[in-house]
Amino acid sequence: MADKITAPLIREKHRKGEKIACLTAYDAVFGHLADASGADVILVGDSLGNVVLGYSSTVPVTLDEMVNHTRSTRVGVKRALFVSDLPFGTYQSSVAQSVDSAVALAKAGAEAVKLEGEYTDQIAAIVKSGLPVMGHVGMTPQSVNLFGGFKVQGKGSSGQSVVDAALRVQDAGAFAIVLELIPAEVAQQITEALEIPTIGIGGGIHCSGQIQVIHDVLGLNPKPMKHARQYMKAHDAIIAALSQYTEDVRTGQFPGKDNSF
Ligand code: KIV
């Protein structure tokens, strides 16, 4: 097995000019599949809310839910850097709250945490406590109600505010930063201004790496967003397989002799 990936190794890869490939995963099965792909970073995103738990956004996701799914995914992830999201309402109130929440995710197996926005005191305090932090700026989904939807941020003159936010997150001690749904030229400007790697999702080709939701990559989500590319059509393939099973049960084709004792 290749070397275990750590937060310092991610920065090292970036210094060498290597692109960083990241995927989300939410349980042991998908954690194993993502790890076996050789991805550098596996994130238990709070996209858990929309992707797995059926919520309409990440806002309702709780720390307990993140802890449970982090503990499960941990079982499947051996090599990639294993990162978990601090959900909405578990770090914004105070520095102490953010450290306590980050520690809960670390106890469940996270090797780093990610948080959204310019919570620079919180980032510095979590790093000081001994846990690497990944930042996240641009379209930060926990603020969907403020943005009025999942809309591209940083267009036109507001681009500079995203650049400034990214710089402040870096200065607070983040080892990498997610750039979500921002114009490619703004992501390029940020990538050129920062020393830490930028990880794009809807941030264009100039980012230092990319992250995608594993369900989108596999085609499990029949209506993926524009920034995603389907590498297979798992949604259709799974329904076809399950329909065949249902049909076989009804017509007496399953179980066969091979499945009987
Ligand atoms: O929650 C999530 O999955 C994320 C990534 C898509 C960056 O934050």
Residues whose N, C-alpha, C, O or C-beta is under 5 A from the ligand:
A	BS01	KIV	T24 G45 D46 S47 V178 I201 I211
